[in-house]
Amino acid sequence: MQICYINPPIEYYSPVSGGAIATILMQSAKQLVKRGHYVTVLTPDKGDAVYPIGNVVPVASPDRTEIHPLRRKLAVLKYMVSGWDYAYFEFYLRSVVKTLRTLSPAPDAVIVFNDLVTPRYVKVALPNTRTIVWLQNEANTRMKRVETWEPSIDHFLTCSQYIKDTTVKKYGISPNKITVVHSGVDLEAFYPADDFPTPHDPIKALYIGRIDPNKGPDIAVEAVRRLRLEGVHVDLTVAGGIWYYLHGNEHEDTYLRDLTVACKTIGAACSGHIPRPEVPALVRDHDIAFVLSRSNEPFGLVTLEAMASGCAVIASNRGGLPESCDTGATLLDPDDINDVVRALRNLAQNPEQLEAWKRKAVERASRASWDAVGDIFTAAVERVHAT
C-alpha cells in the first residue's frame, strides 16, 4: 500500500523539535515500511533534522510573524467564519491539498492526527483514497455539526479505550468505526541501566514532560518537599518546557516561573527542554518517574518510556493512564497530595519495594514494543483499505 501521513500544522517530524505525535508517526511508519508498505510524510518544516523514515515532503504552516499584517487579518476572519480549528489554517490546508494532488501514485490511505477537518478536503482532492483519523487526544472541533465532517472519515484509530469511549459518547460515532491502537515503546532506545534494579543513594525521581499545571509537575515538587521535611531525602529532576519545542517566550509563563522557584527552594534540578535524542539516557538515570496528570491523559507514552527504562512509576488513575500503566505502576488520585507522599515514601524507604516496582515496570513495558503495536496498527490500516 501507499500510505500518506499528514502531520498537524503545529507539529514537526523531527527528533529535535517534534513531540509525541511525531514520535508515534515515525514509529508506526517504521512498522509499515518493515511490512513492505511505502510511506510519505507531509509535515511542516522548522529547519531541524527530520526522522529518516518515509519520504518526507514539507508543507507550509506559517505562524503569524511570517504573514503580512493585512493578510493576517483576513486569515483570522476566514478562520472565525470557517469553523477551522487552527488560526492561519488556510495556508497549511492549501499546501497539503496541493501536495496531495502531486503524489504519484496516489496514496491508498491518508492518516491525520487529531484533525476532524482536513479529511473533508482530502476526499475532495483524492476521492478514492481512504482517510483515517488517529486520535491521540479527545476529539474536539469548532465544526459542531458532525455530519459536516464525519462522512469524510473512513475510520478512526484511538490511542486508548478511554479516547474511543469519549469519542463515541460525544459524537455518536459507531464503535465499529473505531479501532484502539495503543502507543508502543522503543525498547532499543529505552532500557534499564546496567545496575538495574539497584536504586541510587539517595533515590532519584524524575518528572519529564510539558510544564503545564494539567501535567502536575508541581505535585511532584510538593511531594518531594514534604518528604524532605520528614528527613527522607529524594533527589528530583524536572525536565521539560512549556511546549515540546522552544517558543522563546518561556520567561513570560507564570506557572513555569513559580515552578522554577519551587524547584530551587528544595534544590531540585530544573533542566528545561530536553532534545528527544537525550531523553532515554536521562530517564534511565532515575529510579522513580512521576506522571501526575490532573487532566484525563489520553494514554501516556511517557509512562511506557519510563517503565522500559527501569523506573518505578507513580501515576494518576485518570483517562488512559491505567491502560498505559496496566499492572506496572502505582495509580492514585493526583489531587490527594497525602496519597502521593505516601506512595513516594513507600518507595524511598523500602528498597525491596522499589526494586519490585522497577521489575514490574520493565515487565509491563516489554509487552508494549512497537513491533507488537505494529501488528495491530498495520492490520487496522489494511482492513480500512480493503473495505
C-alpha positions in Angstrom: 0.0 0.0 0.0 0.9 3.7 -0.4 0.3 5.4 2.9 0.5 9.1 3.4 0.7 10.7 6.9 -0.2 14.4 7.3 1.4 15.9 10.4 -0.6 18.6 12.2 0.2 22.2 11.5 1.8 22.7 14.9 3.9 19.6 14.9 7.3 18.9 13.3 8.6 15.5 12.1 11.8 15.9 13.9 13.7 14.3 16.9 14.7 17.9 17.8 11.5 19.8 17.7 8.9 17.1 17.4 6.6 16.0 20.1 4.7 12.8 21.0 2.7 12.8 17.7 5.9 13.0 15.7 7.3 10.0 17.7 4.2 8.0 17.2 4.1 8.9 13.5 7.7 7.8 13.0 7.4 4.6 14.9 4.2 3.5 13.2 5.6 4.5 9.8 8.7 2.3 10.5 6.4 -0.6 11.2 4.6 -0.1 7.8 7.9 0.1 6.0 9.1 -3.1 7.7 5.9 -4.8 6.3 6.6 -3.7 2.8 4.4 -0.6 2.5 5.5 2.8 1.1 5.2 5.8 3.4 5.1 9.5 2.6 5.0 12.1 5.4 3.6 15.6 4.8 4.9 17.8 7.5 5.5 21.4 8.5 9.2 22.3 8.4 11.1 24.1 11.2 14.5 23.6 9.6 15.6 20.9 12.1 16.7 17.4 11.1 13.8 15.1 10.3 13.3 11.5 11.1 14.8 9.2 8.4 11.6 7.2 7.9 9.4 7.6 4.9 9.5 10.1 2.0 9.4 13.4 3.8 7.7 16.3 2.0 7.5 19.7 3.6 4.2 21.7 3.6 3.6 25.3 4.6 2.4 26.2 8.0 3.4 29.8 8.7 2.9 31.4 12.1 1.6 34.9 12.5 5.0 36.5 12.3 5.5 35.2 8.8 2.3 36.6 7.4 1.8 40.2 6.2 -0.4 42.1 8.7 -3.2 42.7 6.3 -3.2 39.1 5.1 -3.1 38.0 8.7 -6.3 39.9 9.5 -8.1 38.3 6.5 -6.8 34.9 7.6 -8.2 35.3 11.1 -11.5 36.4 9.7 -11.6 33.4 7.5 -10.7 31.2 10.4 -13.6 32.6 12.5 -16.1 32.1 9.7 -14.9 28.7 8.5 -15.0 26.8 11.8 -11.5 25.6 11.3 -9.6 24.5 14.4 -6.3 26.4 13.8 -5.6 30.0 13.1 -3.9 30.6 9.7 -5.1 27.1 8.8 -5.8 28.1 5.2 -2.1 28.3 4.3 -1.4 24.8 5.7 -4.5 23.3 4.1 -3.8 24.8 0.7 -0.3 23.4 0.8 -1.4 20.0 1.9 -4.1 19.7 -0.8 -1.8 20.9 -3.5 0.9 18.4 -2.4 -1.5 15.5 -2.2 -2.6 16.1 -5.8 1.1 15.8 -6.9 1.7 12.4 -5.3 2.1 9.6 -7.8 0.8 7.1 -7.4 -2.0 8.5 -5.3 -2.0 7.2 -1.7 -4.3 4.3 -0.8 -4.8 5.8 2.6 -4.2 9.1 4.3 -3.7 9.3 8.1 -4.1 12.5 10.0 -3.8 13.1 13.8 -6.4 14.8 16.0 -7.8 16.6 13.0 -11.5 16.2 12.1 -11.4 19.0 9.4 -8.7 18.0 6.9 -10.2 14.7 5.8 -13.0 16.5 4.1 -10.5 18.3 1.9 -8.5 15.1 1.3 -11.6 13.5 0.0 -12.2 16.3 -2.5 -8.6 16.1 -3.7 -8.4 12.2 -3.6 -11.9 10.8 -3.7 -10.7 7.2 -4.0 -8.3 7.4 -1.1 -9.3 6.1 2.4 -9.0 8.6 5.2 -8.1 7.6 8.8 -8.0 9.9 11.8 -5.8 8.8 14.6 -6.9 10.4 17.8 -4.1 11.0 20.4 -6.4 13.3 22.4 -10.1 13.8 23.0 -11.7 14.8 19.7 -12.6 18.5 19.6 -13.6 20.7 16.7 -15.2 24.1 16.1 -17.3 22.3 13.4 -20.2 21.3 15.7 -22.3 19.6 13.1 -21.0 16.1 13.0 -22.5 15.5 9.5 -20.1 18.1 8.1 -17.0 16.1 8.8 -17.8 12.5 9.9 -18.8 11.1 6.5 -15.4 12.0 5.0 -13.6 9.9 7.6 -13.5 6.2 6.7 -12.1 5.0 10.1 -10.8 6.2 13.4 -7.9 4.9 15.4 -7.7 5.9 19.1 -4.7 5.7 21.4 -6.8 4.2 24.2 -10.1 2.7 25.0 -10.7 5.9 27.1 -10.5 8.0 24.0 -12.7 5.6 22.0 -15.4 5.8 24.7 -15.3 9.6 24.9 -15.4 9.9 21.1 -18.4 7.6 20.8 -20.2 9.4 23.6 -19.5 12.9 22.4 -20.2 12.5 18.7 -22.4 9.3 18.4 -19.9 7.6 16.1 -20.4 3.9 15.8 -17.9 1.9 17.9 -17.4 -0.3 14.8 -15.8 2.6 13.1 -13.1 3.0 15.7 -10.1 0.7 16.5 -8.0 1.1 19.6 -4.3 1.2 18.8 -2.1 1.9 21.9 1.2 3.6 21.6 4.3 1.5 21.9 7.7 2.0 23.3 11.1 1.8 21.5 12.8 -0.9 23.5 16.1 -0.3 21.7 16.3 3.2 23.0 14.6 2.8 26.3 16.1 0.1 28.6 17.3 -0.2 32.2 20.7 0.9 33.4 23.4 -1.7 33.9 22.9 -1.8 37.7 19.1 -2.3 37.4 17.2 -2.7 39.7 19.6 -1.3 42.4 18.4 2.1 43.4 20.6 5.2 43.7 21.6 6.6 47.0 19.8 9.0 47.5 16.8 7.9 45.4 16.5 9.9 42.2 13.0 10.9 41.0 12.0 12.5 37.7 9.2 14.5 36.1 9.6 14.8 32.4 7.1 16.4 30.1 5.4 19.6 29.3 5.5 22.2 32.1 1.8 22.7 32.4 -0.5 22.6 35.5 -2.6 19.9 33.9 0.5 17.6 33.8 1.2 18.1 37.6 4.9 18.7 37.9 4.2 20.9 40.9 2.6 17.9 42.6 5.9 16.1 42.3 7.9 19.0 43.7 5.5 19.4 46.6 5.6 15.6 47.4 9.4 15.7 47.5 9.4 18.8 49.6 7.1 17.2 52.2 9.1 14.1 52.3 12.3 16.0 52.9 10.7 17.7 55.9 10.3 14.2 57.3 14.0 13.6 56.8 13.6 11.4 53.8 15.9 12.7 51.0 14.9 12.2 47.4 16.7 14.0 44.6 14.3 15.4 42.0 14.8 16.4 38.3 12.1 18.4 36.5 12.7 18.3 32.7 10.6 20.0 30.0 9.4 23.3 28.7 6.0 24.9 28.2 5.9 23.2 24.8 8.0 20.4 23.3 10.0 22.9 21.2 11.2 26.3 22.4 9.0 29.4 21.6 11.4 31.9 23.1 8.8 33.3 25.5 9.1 30.8 28.3 10.1 33.5 30.7 6.6 35.0 30.4 4.9 31.9 31.7 3.8 32.4 35.3 3.4 28.7 36.1 6.9 27.9 34.8 8.4 30.8 36.8 6.7 29.6 40.0 7.7 26.0 39.4 11.3 27.1 38.8 11.3 28.9 42.2 9.8 25.9 43.9 12.5 23.6 42.4 15.3 26.0 43.6 13.8 26.1 47.1 14.2 22.3 47.5 17.4 22.0 45.4 15.7 20.2 42.6 17.2 20.3 39.1 15.1 22.2 36.6 16.7 21.3 33.3 14.3 22.8 30.8 13.6 21.4 27.3 15.4 18.1 26.6 16.0 17.2 22.9 14.4 13.9 22.0 17.7 12.0 21.5 18.8 12.8 25.0 15.7 11.6 26.7 16.5 7.9 27.1 19.7 8.4 29.0 18.1 11.0 31.3 15.2 8.7 32.2 17.5 5.7 32.6 19.4 7.6 35.3 16.4 7.7 37.7 14.6 5.4 40.0 11.1 6.9 40.1 9.1 8.7 37.5 6.0 10.9 38.2 3.1 11.1 35.7 0.6 13.0 37.9 -1.7 14.5 35.3 -4.7 16.4 36.7 -6.5 16.1 33.4 -7.6 12.9 31.7 -4.4 11.9 30.0 -5.3 10.2 26.7 -2.7 7.4 27.1 0.7 8.5 28.3 3.7 7.5 26.1 6.0 8.8 28.8 4.8 6.1 31.2 5.9 3.3 28.9 9.3 5.0 28.3 9.9 5.4 32.0 8.9 1.8 32.7 11.0 0.5 29.9 13.9 2.5 31.4 13.6 0.7 34.8 11.7 3.4 36.7 9.0 2.7 39.2 6.1 4.9 38.1 3.7 6.9 40.3 0.8 7.9 38.0 -2.7 9.3 38.0 -5.6 7.0 37.9 -7.3 9.1 35.2 -8.0 8.9 31.5 -5.9 6.4 29.6 -3.1 6.2 32.1 -4.5 2.9 33.7 -4.3 1.4 30.2 -0.8 2.6 29.7 0.4 1.6 33.1 -1.6 -1.6 33.4 -0.1 -3.5 36.4 3.3 -1.8 36.2 2.7 1.4 38.2 1.2 2.8 41.4 -2.0 4.6 40.4 -3.5 7.2 42.6 -5.6 10.4 42.8 -3.2 13.3 41.9 -5.4 15.8 43.9 -4.6 13.8 47.1 -1.1 15.1 47.9 -1.0 12.9 51.0 -1.5 9.8 48.9 1.3 10.9 46.5 3.6 11.5 49.5 2.7 8.0 50.9 3.4 6.3 47.6 6.8 8.2 47.3 7.7 7.4 50.9 6.9 3.7 50.5 9.4 3.5 47.5 12.0 5.8 49.0 12.1 3.9 52.4 11.7 0.4 51.2 14.5 -0.6 48.7 12.9 -4.1 48.2 9.5 -2.4 47.3 11.3 -0.1 44.9 13.1 -2.9 43.2 9.9 -4.9 42.9 8.1 -2.0 41.2 11.0 -1.4 38.9 10.8 -5.0 37.8 7.0 -4.8 37.3 7.6 -1.7 35.2 10.1 -3.3 32.9 7.8 -6.4 32.5 4.9 -4.2 31.6 6.9 -2.2 29.0 8.3 -5.4 27.5 4.7 -6.2 26.4 4.3 -2.9 24.6 7.0 -2.9 21.9 6.4 -1.0 18.7 6.7 -4.4 16.9 3.7 -5.7 18.9 1.8 -2.5 18.2 2.7 -2.6 14.6 0.8 -5.8 14.0 -2.4 -4.3 15.4 -1.9 -0.9 13.6 -1.0 -2.4 10.2 -3.9 -4.8 10.3 -6.3 -2.0 11.0 -5.0 0.1 8.1 -5.1 -2.9 5.8 -8.7 -3.6 6.8 -9.7 0.0 6.0 -8.0 -0.2 2.6 -9.8 -3.4 1.8 -13.3 -2.2 2.6 
